[in-house]
Amino acid sequence: MTETNEEFVEETLEETNQTPPEIDSKYRMIILAAQRSKQLQRGANPRVDADPRKTKSTRIALREIDEKKVNFEILN
């Protein structure tokens, strides 16, 4: 069974405690925010102080990325 991007991001978020690399384009940021937003919609706990019932998951995801609370790695 192959691992989806969402599963990879989830594992990367949980396993690494290092600071994420710099986001090199707005497109990469949107893809990362979309994947994190999907995780939040499926029940993941926000990593910033926000009420998920009052704040959209996309806003929470973008705030997490802005505050460098989402770990990821860029693959070749």
Summary of the structure (lengths in Angstrom):
residues: 76
radius of gyration: 12.0
end to end distance: 21.4
largest distance: 37.4
contacts: 169
relative contact order: 0.22
helix: 49%
strand: 0%
